[in-house]
Amino acid sequence: MRAPPRSVACPASLHARVPYRGESRLLRDLSSANKMVFILGVNFNEHKLVQKALESFYGLGQQASARILAKYSIHPRAKMGTLPPKIVTALTAELSTMTIENDARRLVLDNIKRLRDMGTYRGRRHAMGLPVRGQQTRNQIANARKLNKIERHG
């Protein structure tokens, strides 16, 4: 199609930019990207499921997060953006009373250190970076070597 001659006046709608395929969704996503929900020092996107957001904290699993959702009458498929501010503050208060994140990590490390100091079999296996729970060591112990890495002298 040829462009009209310059002397002929064209309506502005003919030259309006048409969004390319998928651009409208992209613009919609960018406009909502700034909406975040802040719980216990972590920003969560408003489209994230509440249960998955709770499970992202170290020390909280599926059962604990489901129990918290039931306590505050939150639907399991609810998203972070649908929570009222009162529930968000209640969730923050609930999580602040629990042993999660650094406290839980410190507790695990203290338990391992206690086992090592007592000289138990499990403590020695942790110190050597070997499987602790009775797995075979003839083949395939790479995962245990990764997980049981703790400083040997300490």
Backbone as CSV, one residue per row, in Angstrom:
resi,resn,N_x,N_y,N_z,CA_x,CA_y,CA_z,C_x,C_y,C_z
1,MET,0.842,-1.176,0.000,0.000,0.000,0.000,0.884,1.234,0.000
2,ARG,0.575,2.161,-0.901,1.380,3.370,-0.999,0.906,4.413,-0.010
3,ALA,1.824,5.241,0.432,1.470,6.326,1.341,0.750,7.413,0.560
4,PRO,-0.231,8.085,1.187,-0.953,9.161,0.489,-0.021,10.333,0.223
5,PRO,-0.306,11.109,-0.839,0.543,12.274,-1.101,0.474,13.261,0.055
6,ARG,1.547,14.033,0.240,1.653,14.956,1.378,0.602,16.059,1.340
7,SER,0.139,16.398,0.177,-0.810,17.500,0.087,-2.186,17.113,0.602
8,VAL,-2.485,15.824,0.651,-3.794,15.371,1.118,-3.737,15.198,2.625
9,ALA,-4.718,15.733,3.328,-4.763,15.617,4.790,-5.256,14.230,5.165
10,CYS,-4.518,13.586,6.061,-4.879,12.246,6.527,-5.340,12.343,7.970
11,PRO,-6.334,11.553,8.301,-6.698,11.514,9.717,-5.547,10.925,10.539
12,ALA,-5.410,11.389,11.770,-4.299,10.961,12.629,-4.402,9.479,12.975
13,SER,-5.616,8.928,12.920,-5.787,7.531,13.296,-5.097,6.584,12.313
14,LEU,-4.863,7.018,11.074,-4.182,6.158,10.111,-2.726,5.949,10.492
15,HIS,-2.121,6.937,11.109,-0.708,6.855,11.447,-0.461,6.529,12.920
16,ALA,-1.515,6.198,13.646,-1.342,5.835,15.057,-0.577,4.506,15.141
17,ARG,0.293,4.407,16.115,1.114,3.208,16.264,0.272,2.057,16.794
18,VAL,0.345,0.954,16.106,-0.372,-0.243,16.519,0.585,-1.083,17.354
19,PRO,0.160,-1.516,18.571,1.071,-2.317,19.391,1.371,-3.649,18.707
20,TYR,2.618,-4.080,18.812,2.982,-5.359,18.216,2.450,-6.493,19.080
21,ARG,2.540,-7.691,18.531,1.946,-8.849,19.173,2.572,-9.075,20.555
22,GLY,1.761,-9.130,21.596,2.232,-9.368,22.949,2.660,-8.119,23.694
23,GLU,2.688,-6.979,23.013,3.170,-5.762,23.674,2.201,-5.294,24.745
24,SER,0.911,-5.447,24.528,-0.044,-4.973,25.524,0.114,-5.752,26.829
25,ARG,0.378,-7.066,26.724,0.595,-7.853,27.931,1.878,-7.425,28.631
26,LEU,2.902,-7.128,27.842,4.170,-6.678,28.401,3.994,-5.362,29.155
27,LEU,3.261,-4.438,28.555,3.029,-3.157,29.219,2.211,-3.344,30.494
28,ARG,1.246,-4.261,30.468,0.435,-4.516,31.653,1.310,-5.110,32.757
29,ASP,2.200,-6.033,32.401,3.080,-6.638,33.398,4.039,-5.611,33.981
30,LEU,4.549,-4.698,33.150,5.469,-3.683,33.643,4.778,-2.713,34.580
31,SER,3.514,-2.415,34.305,2.811,-1.476,35.168,2.530,-2.082,36.533
32,SER,2.368,-3.415,36.598,2.077,-4.042,37.883,3.345,-4.551,38.567
33,ALA,4.502,-4.400,37.944,5.735,-4.935,38.522,6.140,-4.193,39.785
34,ASN,5.696,-2.992,39.976,6.103,-2.209,41.132,5.309,-2.550,42.385
35,LYS,4.229,-3.311,42.256,3.394,-3.624,43.408,3.966,-4.842,44.119
36,MET,4.485,-4.614,45.311,5.104,-5.684,46.080,4.486,-5.723,47.472
37,VAL,4.547,-6.901,48.095,4.066,-7.070,49.458,5.283,-7.385,50.319
38,PHE,5.432,-6.661,51.414,6.611,-6.733,52.275,6.270,-7.542,53.523
39,ILE,6.908,-8.708,53.672,6.684,-9.546,54.857,8.035,-9.936,55.431
40,LEU,8.279,-9.576,56.660,9.455,-9.969,57.423,10.760,-9.707,56.681
41,GLY,10.856,-8.524,56.087,12.092,-8.131,55.421,12.247,-8.630,54.002
42,VAL,11.224,-9.269,53.432,11.304,-9.802,52.080,10.171,-9.215,51.250
43,ASN,10.493,-8.747,50.042,9.480,-8.247,49.121,8.986,-9.387,48.251
44,PHE,7.671,-9.569,48.195,7.067,-10.589,47.357,6.219,-9.914,46.294
45,ASN,6.264,-10.441,45.071,5.432,-9.954,43.984,3.970,-10.225,44.327
46,GLU,3.083,-9.330,43.905,1.675,-9.495,44.251,1.033,-10.707,43.582
47,HIS,1.679,-11.267,42.554,1.118,-12.423,41.852,1.576,-13.745,42.444
48,LYS,2.443,-13.716,43.445,2.960,-14.952,44.049,1.916,-15.527,45.005
49,LEU,1.794,-16.846,45.010,0.878,-17.503,45.933,1.373,-17.311,47.371
50,VAL,0.429,-17.119,48.283,0.787,-16.875,49.687,1.498,-18.096,50.261
51,GLN,1.007,-19.294,49.920,1.624,-20.508,50.460,3.069,-20.645,49.976
52,LYS,3.324,-20.365,48.707,4.689,-20.451,48.185,5.575,-19.372,48.800
53,ALA,5.018,-18.208,49.062,5.795,-17.144,49.704,6.204,-17.557,51.112
54,LEU,5.303,-18.188,51.841,5.628,-18.642,53.190,6.663,-19.765,53.149
55,GLU,6.544,-20.661,52.161,7.482,-21.769,52.060,8.877,-21.309,51.650
56,SER,9.001,-20.099,51.138,10.320,-19.612,50.731,11.192,-19.253,51.929
57,PHE,10.608,-19.134,53.105,11.392,-18.887,54.318,12.036,-20.191,54.770
58,TYR,13.323,-20.140,55.134,14.033,-21.324,55.600,13.431,-21.766,56.921
59,GLY,13.042,-23.026,57.004,12.457,-23.554,58.228,10.949,-23.674,58.162
60,LEU,10.318,-23.197,57.095,8.867,-23.337,56.923,8.613,-24.253,55.735
61,GLY,7.893,-25.337,55.974,7.567,-26.269,54.907,6.106,-26.170,54.527
62,GLN,5.629,-27.200,53.827,4.247,-27.210,53.361,3.266,-27.272,54.521
63,GLN,3.540,-28.115,55.503,2.592,-28.272,56.606,2.496,-27.009,57.450
64,ALA,3.629,-26.418,57.768,3.615,-25.212,58.603,2.924,-24.059,57.882
65,SER,3.189,-23.915,56.573,2.544,-22.829,55.835,1.050,-23.085,55.709
66,ALA,0.634,-24.337,55.506,-0.798,-24.654,55.435,-1.475,-24.373,56.772
67,ARG,-0.768,-24.646,57.865,-1.319,-24.381,59.199,-1.508,-22.874,59.419
68,ILE,-0.545,-22.089,58.955,-0.658,-20.627,59.090,-1.806,-20.104,58.248
69,LEU,-1.953,-20.627,57.018,-3.057,-20.203,56.160,-4.397,-20.528,56.798
70,ALA,-4.510,-21.707,57.401,-5.764,-22.088,58.051,-6.040,-21.209,59.269
71,LYS,-5.009,-20.847,59.981,-5.189,-20.016,61.176,-5.768,-18.651,60.839
72,TYR,-5.336,-18.091,59.701,-5.809,-16.766,59.306,-6.884,-16.816,58.230
73,SER,-7.454,-18.002,57.974,-8.545,-18.200,57.007,-8.186,-17.656,55.628
74,ILE,-7.021,-18.022,55.147,-6.570,-17.617,53.817,-6.707,-18.819,52.904
75,HIS,-7.286,-18.615,51.736,-7.457,-19.705,50.772,-6.080,-20.167,50.277
76,PRO,-5.883,-21.480,50.082,-4.559,-21.963,49.651,-4.107,-21.412,48.296
77,ARG,-5.040,-21.014,47.432,-4.656,-20.486,46.125,-4.654,-18.952,46.103
78,ALA,-4.725,-18.317,47.259,-4.745,-16.854,47.320,-3.382,-16.290,46.934
79,LYS,-3.403,-15.121,46.331,-2.161,-14.460,45.922,-1.844,-13.331,46.890
80,MET,-0.585,-12.922,46.896,-0.125,-11.916,47.853,-0.848,-10.583,47.676
81,GLY,-1.196,-10.222,46.451,-1.833,-8.941,46.193,-3.244,-8.842,46.737
82,THR,-3.886,-10.000,46.990,-5.269,-9.981,47.469,-5.365,-9.870,48.984
83,LEU,-4.241,-9.969,49.693,-4.278,-9.913,51.154,-4.481,-8.489,51.640
84,PRO,-5.398,-8.283,52.578,-5.532,-6.948,53.171,-4.342,-6.643,54.077
85,PRO,-4.039,-5.367,54.273,-2.872,-4.999,55.097,-2.924,-5.557,56.521
86,LYS,-4.127,-5.708,57.074,-4.255,-6.232,58.430,-3.743,-7.677,58.505
87,ILE,-4.056,-8.489,57.483,-3.593,-9.875,57.446,-2.075,-9.927,57.232
88,VAL,-1.556,-9.009,56.416,-0.105,-8.985,56.155,0.651,-8.700,57.451
89,THR,0.162,-7.745,58.242,0.830,-7.460,59.520,0.681,-8.632,60.488
90,ALA,-0.463,-9.322,60.439,-0.651,-10.493,61.299,0.308,-11.613,60.903
91,LEU,0.497,-11.817,59.601,1.445,-12.829,59.127,2.867,-12.480,59.562
92,THR,3.220,-11.200,59.459,4.557,-10.768,59.873,4.769,-11.019,61.360
93,ALA,3.742,-10.719,62.163,3.849,-10.956,63.601,3.966,-12.444,63.909
94,GLU,3.196,-13.259,63.190,3.248,-14.714,63.391,4.629,-15.265,63.039
95,LEU,5.186,-14.819,61.916,6.491,-15.317,61.486,7.619,-14.846,62.399
96,SER,7.451,-13.673,62.998,8.512,-13.158,63.872,8.618,-13.963,65.168
97,THR,7.545,-14.686,65.543,7.597,-15.505,66.752,8.165,-16.895,66.485
98,MET,8.292,-17.272,65.206,8.741,-18.622,64.863,10.259,-18.670,64.680
99,THR,10.813,-19.868,64.764,12.246,-20.072,64.549,12.458,-20.347,63.066
100,ILE,12.773,-19.297,62.308,12.981,-19.434,60.866,14.220,-18.657,60.465
101,GLU,14.620,-18.860,59.209,15.773,-18.190,58.602,17.046,-18.414,59.420
102,ASN,17.735,-17.370,59.840,19.054,-17.505,60.470,18.995,-18.258,61.793
103,ASP,17.897,-18.099,62.533,17.772,-18.822,63.798,17.731,-20.329,63.558
104,ALA,16.981,-20.758,62.546,16.883,-22.186,62.235,18.222,-22.712,61.719
105,ARG,18.897,-21.928,60.885,20.208,-22.356,60.381,21.205,-22.499,61.530
106,ARG,21.186,-21.541,62.442,22.093,-21.579,63.588,21.792,-22.787,64.466
107,LEU,20.518,-23.112,64.633,20.121,-24.267,65.436,20.663,-25.565,64.841
108,VAL,20.560,-25.716,63.516,21.070,-26.918,62.852,22.584,-27.011,63.005
109,LEU,23.275,-25.894,62.772,24.733,-25.904,62.905,25.173,-26.183,64.346
110,ASP,24.427,-25.656,65.322,24.756,-25.932,66.722,24.573,-27.410,67.053
111,ASN,23.512,-28.027,66.491,23.293,-29.453,66.738,24.424,-30.290,66.144
112,ILE,24.863,-29.924,64.935,25.961,-30.658,64.309,27.250,-30.459,65.099
113,LYS,27.482,-29.229,65.561,28.693,-28.947,66.359,28.664,-29.729,67.666
114,ARG,27.500,-29.843,68.281,27.364,-30.617,69.514,27.698,-32.084,69.273
115,LEU,27.210,-32.640,68.151,27.520,-34.028,67.823,29.019,-34.223,67.599
116,ARG,29.644,-33.250,66.952,31.076,-33.353,66.692,31.874,-33.263,67.987
117,ASP,31.466,-32.363,68.868,32.200,-32.186,70.121,32.100,-33.416,71.021
118,MET,30.938,-34.087,70.980,30.770,-35.300,71.788,31.528,-36.468,71.188
119,GLY,31.867,-36.366,69.908,32.608,-37.449,69.264,31.728,-38.601,68.842
120,THR,30.459,-38.359,68.597,29.569,-39.434,68.170,29.889,-39.846,66.744
121,TYR,29.339,-40.990,66.369,29.541,-41.502,65.008,29.021,-40.497,63.985
122,ARG,27.819,-39.982,64.227,27.236,-39.003,63.295,28.088,-37.746,63.214
123,GLY,28.624,-37.305,64.346,29.468,-36.121,64.351,30.736,-36.319,63.539
124,ARG,31.338,-37.519,63.676,32.541,-37.799,62.900,32.234,-37.872,61.416
125,ARG,31.083,-38.440,61.050,30.704,-38.516,59.632,30.486,-37.111,59.061
126,HIS,29.860,-36.239,59.867,29.696,-34.844,59.426,31.049,-34.197,59.207
127,ALA,31.969,-34.421,60.132,33.284,-33.786,60.055,34.059,-34.247,58.821
128,MET,33.868,-35.495,58.433,34.589,-36.018,57.278,33.869,-35.757,55.961
129,GLY,32.644,-35.245,56.028,31.898,-34.972,54.807,31.346,-36.219,54.158
130,LEU,31.065,-37.238,54.950,30.544,-38.505,54.443,29.053,-38.615,54.757
131,PRO,28.356,-39.573,54.122,26.933,-39.743,54.429,26.725,-40.079,55.903
132,VAL,25.711,-39.471,56.503,25.485,-39.590,57.936,24.434,-40.638,58.256
133,ARG,23.491,-40.870,57.357,22.325,-41.684,57.686,22.381,-43.091,57.094
134,GLY,23.565,-43.670,57.028,23.672,-45.065,56.654,23.752,-45.355,55.171
135,GLN,23.894,-44.330,54.334,23.983,-44.580,52.900,25.312,-45.253,52.560
136,GLN,25.324,-45.932,51.421,26.532,-46.601,50.963,27.570,-45.577,50.516
137,THR,28.837,-45.911,50.689,29.894,-44.996,50.263,30.709,-45.550,49.113
138,ARG,30.334,-46.719,48.627,31.100,-47.300,47.538,30.940,-46.490,46.257
139,ASN,29.735,-46.069,45.986,29.445,-45.268,44.793,28.554,-44.091,45.172
140,GLN,28.634,-43.064,44.380,27.677,-41.952,44.404,27.495,-41.325,45.780
141,ILE,28.524,-40.692,46.296,28.368,-39.969,47.559,28.569,-38.474,47.343
142,ALA,28.445,-38.037,46.088,28.707,-36.630,45.788,27.756,-35.711,46.533
143,ASN,26.496,-36.101,46.643,25.518,-35.254,47.310,25.856,-35.107,48.795
144,ALA,26.259,-36.180,49.421,26.627,-36.111,50.831,27.853,-35.229,51.014
145,ARG,28.792,-35.304,50.082,29.978,-34.460,50.188,29.606,-32.989,50.107
146,LYS,28.597,-32.677,49.272,28.159,-31.276,49.157,27.449,-30.828,50.428
147,LEU,26.542,-31.672,50.929,25.690,-31.255,52.034,26.393,-31.282,53.382
148,ASN,27.344,-32.149,53.576,27.976,-32.291,54.873,29.268,-31.506,54.984
149,LYS,29.434,-30.481,54.143,30.671,-29.692,54.195,30.623,-28.753,55.384
150,ILE,31.462,-29.004,56.330,31.631,-28.119,57.480,33.116,-28.083,57.751
151,GLU,33.604,-26.981,58.301,35.037,-26.885,58.529,35.487,-28.044,59.399
152,ARG,36.608,-28.635,59.041,37.057,-29.833,59.745,37.723,-29.505,61.069
153,HIS,38.387,-28.376,61.136,39.092,-28.024,62.368,38.323,-26.918,63.063
154,GLY,37.722,-27.212,64.207,36.975,-26.149,64.849,36.356,-26.483,66.127
